[in-house]
Amino acid sequence: MSTTPVINPVILCGGSVTRLWPLSRKSYPKQFARLTGEQSLFQSTVQRLSGAGFAPPLVVTGDPFRFIVTEQTAAVEIAPAGILIEPQPRNTAPAVLAAALWLAERDPTALMLVAPSDHAITDDAAFRETGFAAAPRAAAGDIVLFGITPTRPETGYGYLEVGKSGPEGPQPLSRFVEKPDLASAEAMIAAGNCLWNAGLFLFSAQAIIAAFDLHAPELAGSVRASVSEAQTDLGFTRLATEPWEKVEDISIDYAIMEKAAGLLAMPYSGGWSDLGGWDAVWQEIGPDDTGTVCSGEATAIECSDTLLRSEAAGLELVGIGLDDIIAVAMPDAVWVARKSQGQRVKEAVAVLKAKGASQAVQSQRDHRPWGWFESLAMGGRFQVKRIVVNPGAALSLQSHVHRAEHWIVVEGTAKVTIDETVKLVGENQSVFIPLGAVHRLENPGKDSMTLIEVQTGSYFGEDDIIRYEDVYSRSSSE
């Protein structure tokens, strides 16, 4: 493997999906959640594409997720080569081209393995070897698409048609097949010459840039301008907003792959799922002999073909005599549907958005660069929050116009600034922040610090913050 070119992972994690609501939401999408294991899908992706033969990853994400990316990569001890911030999500084509241009500035021959951050792959070693096997062709200038060897006639995926038989390794791609009906899927599986289109790609930066210049020159011009005018901010690379606004919202399949000639498909036969719905999560976790999956604080009694999942601490979800049911309980929302109707979850999100329910898009936990908080109780003149501050992290120096705050430290030690006074507050100790006082909360310790905050006043919105200093360069609403 010493002659194998080094591969630069490009991790795409800017999108948000509704098909796994209420766990996945716009403010905290599924790639950052722990769906099938102890790590998030994003963390698993980063680790899968690390080690010998791989350069540090380049991550493309959106502004709301920039600090989640840094927190989760730090937790698995992998430092990204860079983090590109898209001004707005524009689908995969612009994101891939921006990454290619960023890499080409450093090495035009750099190999890019483009991977979504929200897929589940069960055999990391086998996938890495598949990538290494395709690398020589990509280094020679070919564009390689990874296809999953199908295990069933799936109608929810697109397909890549290849030769009926061919050598090991990359094979010429004959055509793309859109999501087929069941009969067509069964025929392709029987023919043995199709792969699931996984949205995974390997090519050199210069090869994909040339493809964009040929097949999507207008898009290429706008993305090139956005990258050339990008600004560095706290280690992030912010793509320029004005040219990005002109960028077409389009996938790389439509913009490039379906127009390009001479593409190659690389088969991968290991376990893979795009986790595109709760039925896919049910299948990936692995139902018992009754077809039942229980996750979290959930109990099934005489159930079959059912998924019960509770993400609410202290809330036990119990099902009795259920069949073909998905039930997902979060602290602020519960979703129940027939498993066969699972894809209709998007309708629930649309209805909640229409009625102005925050649960449609906002996660119960609000993640910030310093940690996270969640609301525990709220009344007309008070709100109670749990606040968790990461080791060494600090909130901004700030004041409030409409509320006072009481802080009770329950884990760790807090360093508290109130006007001119700075003091340490330990476990089981409390401090009062008067309305209008200039204050800051810090965690000087090596472990997370937790406190309960009781706010009293007339307004509790996150925009009631006047910032005087902030190491994260945020606006008042962040």
N, C-alpha and C positions, 0 to 999 in steps of 0.2 A: 504493500500500500504506500511505499515511500514515493512512488512516481505519481500518485494520485494528486491532482491539483487541490489546493486548499479551497474549501467551499465557504462562502459568506452567507449565513442564514439571513433572510429578510422576513421578519415576522410581521404579518398584517393583523393589527388588533384595534382598528378604529371604529368598526361597525357595532351596531346594537341590534338585537333581534327580539321579537316578541313571542316566538314559538315555545320558549321555555319560561314564560311568565307563570307564576309570580316570582320565581327565583331570579330570572334574568330580567333586568329593566334597563331603560335607557341610561340611567345614572350609574348602573353597575351591571354591565352585560355579562353573558354567560362565560366568556373567556376568562374572566377574573374570579369566577365562582368555583368551588370545589364540588364538582358534579358526581364524579365517580371514584374519587380517591382523596388522599390527604393534601394534594397540591391542586392548584387551579389548572385549568386547561392551558392557559398561557404559560405557567411555570413548567408544566410537563413538556410543552413544545420547545421552550428555550433549552431545557435540559437535554431533550432528545437530540437537538442539533448543536451539541457542544462536545468538547474534548478533542482528541487527536483527529486531525483532518479538517477541523472547522475553525474559522475565525470567530471572534466575538460577534454576536448578532447585531443587526441593524433593525430597529423597531420603528414601524410607522403606525402612529396612533393619533387620536384627537386630543384637543386641549383638555377636556374634562378628565382624561384618563392618564395624564402625563405622570402624576405623582404615584398613581397606583402601579404603573409600569416600573418606576424606580424602586418602589417598596417591594414589589414581588420579585424583581430580579435580584435585589439585595438579599432577600430571604433565602434564595437558592444559590447565593454567592457567585453570580454571573454578572459581570459588568458589560452592558451593551457597548458596541463600538460607537453607536450614535442613536439618538431618538429623534425622529422627524415628526413634527407636529403639523398635521393638516389643518388649515383654517376652517374648512368644512369637509364633511365626508363626500367623496366623489366616486365611490366604488373602487374596484381594484386596479383598473388600467392606470389612472393618474398616480396612484400610490406606488405601483411597481416602477413606473418610469421615474418618479422622483427618487426612489431608492437607487435605481440604476445610474442616474446622473450623479448622485452623491458619491457612489462607489467609484464611478469612472473618473471623477476628479482625483482620486487617490490611486487608482489602478484600472485603466481601461479594460484590461483582460480579466478582471476579477470575475469569478464565477458566483452566481447568485442562486440560492435555493429558496424560492418564494413559498412560504407556508402560511396558511390561515392559522390563527392562534386558538381556534375553538373546536378543533377536531380531536378525536380520541384514537390513538394508535397504541396497540397493546404490546408490540414487539419492537422496542426502540433499536435494538442491535440489528435486527433484520432490515429495518427501514434505513438505518445509516449505511449498511452495506449496499442496499439498492441505490442510494444516492451516489456512493463512491463508484459503483459499477457504471453509472451513466455519466460520470464526470468527464472522462476522456472525450466523449462525443460533444458534450457541451463546450469543452475547452477548444475543440476544433471548429466551433462556430455554429453547431446545431442548437435548435430549440427543442427541449425535451419536456414532455408532459408526463406526469406520473399517473398511471391508471391502476385502479384496484381490481384485482381478479374477483369477479362477482361470485357471490355465494348463493344468490337467489334472484329471481326475476323482479327486480326492484323498479317500480315506476316513479320513484321520487328523485332519481338521479339522472343526469345526462350520461351518455356513453361515448367512448372512443372506439371506433372500428379499426382493427388492425388486420394483418394477414391471418389466414386460418392456421397457418403454422409458420414458425420462424425461428431464428436462432435465439439463444439466450441473450438478454440485454435489450437495448432500445430497438423498437421495430417501427417501420414506416407507418405513419398514421394515414388511414384512407379517408375517413370523414368523421365529423361530429354528428351525434344523434341526440336530438332534444329528448326531454323526458318522454318515454314511450308509453303506450297503453300496455296492458298486461300481456296481450297476445304477442305484440312485437317484442316485448322484453323476453318472453319465454322463447321466442324464435331465435333471438340473438344469443341467449344463454345456450341453447341447443347447438347453435352453429359454432360456438366456442371461439369466436373471433372478436369479442368486444370486452372492454374494460369500463368500470365506472370512472367517470371524470371527477377526480378528487380536488381539482383546483390547486394542485401542487406543480411547480415548474422549476426547471434548472436550465440556465443559459448564462452566457457571459454578458457583462454589462454592455459591451459594445455591440453585441449581436442584437439585444432587445432594443437598444436605442436606435439602431439602424432600421429595425422593423417598425418602430413607431414613426420614424421620419418618412418611411415609405408608405405605410398604410394609414397613419393618423397624423399627418403633418401639422394640422391646426392645433390639435391637442398637445402635440409635442412642443410646439412653440410656446404655448401658455405655461406648460409645466416647466420648461427650461427657464423661462423668465422668473417663475416663482422660486425655483431653486437658486438661481443666480442672485436673486435679491433677498434671500433668506437671512434671518438674523439669529445670532446665538443668544440664548436667554437661560441662565442658570444651568448650562450644560445641554439644554435642548436646542434643536435647530428648528426655528419657526419658519415655515415656508411663507413667502410673501402673499398677503391676502388679495391684493388687487388683481394680479394676473391669475391667481387661483380661482377667482370668481368667474372667470371666462372658461374654465376647464369643464369639458363635458362629463356628465355623470354616466360612466359606462364601464362595463366589466372588461377585463383583458381578453376574455374569450371572444366577445363581440368586436372589440376594437382591433385586435391583432390576430389571435389564433385562428379564427375562422376565415381569415383573408390570406394568411401566410402559406407558403408552399414548403414542402420538404420537412414537415414536422415529424418528430419521433415520439413514440409512446413507450414508456418504461413500465413494465408490469411490476406490481407489488402484491404479494400474496398473503401478507400478514393481516392481523386484525385491524380494522379501520371502521370508523363511524364519524359522520359529520355532526352527530347528536342534534339532528334537525328538529326534534320534537320529543315529547315525553315518552312516546312509544319507543324511540331510539334509546333513550336513557334506560328504560325498563329492560330493553334487550341487551344493552352494553353491561349493565350491572350483573345481569344473569338471574332470571327468575328461578324459584325452586320448583319442585316437581308438581306443584299445583299452578305454576305460572304466576306466582306472587313475588313481589319485591317490596321489602320494607326498608326505609332509610330514616335515620334519625330516631326520634322518639315516636315510633309508630308500631302498632300491633295489629296483625291480621288474624281473624278467627273465622275459619271455614270460608276463606275467600279463594278466588281463582282468577287467573288472567288479570291481575290487578297490581297497581303501583300505589303504595301509601308512603308519603314522605312528609316529615315534619321538621321544619327549620326553626321552629319557635321554642326557645328554651323553656322547659317546664310545661309545655303543652303536649300532652299525649294524644296522638291521633289513632283512633281505634275503628277498624272496619269489621263488620260481622256479615257474613253471607253475601259478600259483594262478588260480582263477576263483570269483567270488562270495564273496570273503573280506574281512573286516575284521580287521586286526591293529593293535593300539595298544600300544606299549611305553612304560612309565614306569619311573623308576629302581627302583620297588619292586613293580611289578605289570605283567603282560602279559595282554591279553585278545585272544582269537582266536575268531572265529565266522563262520559264513556270513552274508553281507550280508543275505540274505533272512530271517535269524533275529536281526537286530540288536536288535530291541526286547526280546529276552529277556535283555539285559544286566542288567536289574533282578533277575533270578533269581540271577545271579552275586553281586550285592551282598548279597542276602538270605542266601545260603549263607555268605558270608564273615562277615557279622554274627553268624550263628548259631554259627560256630566261634570267634568272638572275635578275628578278624583285624583289626588296626588299619587295614589298607588299605581296608576297606569304607567308612570315613568320614573318615579322617585323611589329609590330603595329605602328601607327602614333605617339602615345605617348610612350616614352621610360621610363619605371618605374624604379626608383632607390630607395635605402633604405632611402634616404632623401626626396623623393618626385617624381617629374616627369618633363620631358621636351618634347617639340615637335618643329619640324622645321616648320617655317612659310614661309620662302622664302630663295632661294639659287641662287647664281650666281657664276661666275668664280672666283671672288675675295672676296666674302662675303657670310655669312649665318646669318639669323635672327631666333632666337629661343624664345619661351616662356618657362620660367623656374618657377616652383612652388615648394617652399621649405616648408616642414611640420613644424609646431610649434616646436621650440627647436632643430631642425635638423641642421646639418652642412655638407657641402661638404668637400672633402679632401683638405689638404694643398698641392697645386700643382703648376706646371708651364707648359707652352706650348712652343714648339720649332718653330711652323710654324704659329701661329696666335696671334693677339692681340684681346682684347675684350672691348666692351663698354656695361655697365650695366645701364639700366634705371628702377628704382623701380616704379611700378604702383600700388601695393597694399602692405601695411605693411611697415615694416622697416627692412633693411638689415644691418648686422654687417659684414664689409668688412675688410679683411687683405690684404695689398699690401706691400710686403717686411717687413719693420720694422714699418709700419704705420697701426693702427687699428682705424676705425671710423664707425659711424652710418650713413646710407644713407636712408632718408625717401622718402615717396611718392613724385613723380615729380622731384626727384633729380637723378643725374647720376654720374658715376665714370668710369674712363678709366684704363684698365689693360694692361700695355705695354707688348709686346712680351718678354718672358723670365722671367717676374716678378713672384715671388713666392706669391701666393694669396690663399685666402679662402673666401667662402661665407657662412654666417650663418644666421639663423632666430631666434633672441632672443625673439620674441613675442609669444603670445598665440593663434594667428590665422595664417593661411597660408600666406606666403609672395610670391608675384609674381613680376617677373621682365622680361623685354625684353632685350635679349642679342644680340648685333650685333657683329659678328666675322668678322675680316678682315685679310686676309693673303693668303697663297698659298695652305693650306691643312686643312681640317676641320674634319677629322676622329676622332672617340672617342679614338683611340689609341695614339693620340698626347697629352698624359698626363704623366707627371712625378710626381709621388706621393711621398710626404715626410712624411705625417702623414694621417692616415685614421682610424676613429673609427669603420669602418665596415670591416677592414682587407681585402680590395678588391685588385685585380690585376689592372693593368693600363687600361684594356679594359672594366672593369665593371662600 
